[in-house]
Every structure is written in structure tokens, then in C-alpha cells.
Amino acid sequence: MLPIDLQSTKVQEVIESEKGLIEDALEEKAYEIATRYTKYVRKKCELHNINTTNPLDLGDYDVLALIPEKNVILNIECKDILPPHCLKDAKRLREKIFGRPGKDYGHFEQIEKRQNYLTEHALSIVNDLSWPVTNTLPKIITIYLTRLTYWWTRFPPREVHTIFLRVDMLAKFIEEL
């Protein structure tokens, strides 16, 4: 990330390309960490590819894991948050993640859509993935995993049912479930 907005499409392409590589590395690390605690893990899980009755517009779950001993499904969303360089950047970034009041919900619009779908269809999804099914609904925990945390990830500007974690805290979080 450069400390200035150069308004150059070429520079923006390079930054977005690097950001994508970092997010892919975050997904890989989250997958690796989750596999230490369970064998029921999928990365880049697109439910419509597993069962065509699932909606196409959900996108993919970056990392989806079932921990049967705890009866918990982890829905891990991996994002690289580029650092803001001034208050205007911070506001713009906050709005990109959480949306603008009365207008949109930012990244969380899609995250909440996946989270709600997972909550409503947990047993059938677990069954479709050939994971062990129990009679009780598993608890769904959505994690927004990043390299860095910021003020608004510690104190979100609106209510979200998501846990914000740095990647280096994921293993400890899973251990303490």
C-alpha cells in the first residue's frame, strides 16, 4: 500500500493483485490451522458446486470447518485490510467493510448472507459435505480473519455477529472453544 492515492489504474491493479495474493495466503494459513483441530475442513467452499439446490449468489466460504467434539462450525472469512493513511482513508475503509448507514452493508452484506444461509441450513450442508451429523444444530461462529486489526474491528460501528481475529490468534481461539 502506498501512502498516497496516485489515481493510477496501473498502480491500483498492482496493489489489488498483491492484496489478492495476501488474501490467498491468509486462506491457506487459516486452512492449515483448522486442519490441526479437525479433519472436516474445506477451503474456497462453494455450496452450489456440492448441491445444486444451494443458491449461486452466496459466493464461496473461504474456510469452512466442523469441529464435531465442540459441535461448532467455523465460517472463516479471510480479508487483508489495507492500512489507512489519514482520517478520510479510515472512514472510506470502515464504510467498505461495514457499509454506509441507510445505504449499504459493505463486505458484511455478503458475509451476513452466507452466515444466515449457513445457520438456516446447517444440518443439510453438513450432510452434503459428508461430515458427521448430530441431532443438535451446531453452533455457527463466523470469524473475520485479517493480518492486522484496527479500531473498528475491535469496536465495530454497527452490530455484527462476527469475531474479528488476527491470523496469529486463530489457533488459540480454536483451542479455547
PyMOL commands that set and color helices and strands:
alter all, ss='L'
color gray80, all
select helices_A, chain A and resi 9-35+47-50+56-58+87-98+107-120+122-128+151-154+167-175
alter helices_A, ss='H'
color red, helices_A
select strands_A, chain A and resi 40-45+61-67+72-78+139-146+163-166
alter strands_A, ss='S'
color yellow, strands_A
deselect
rebuild
show_as cartoon
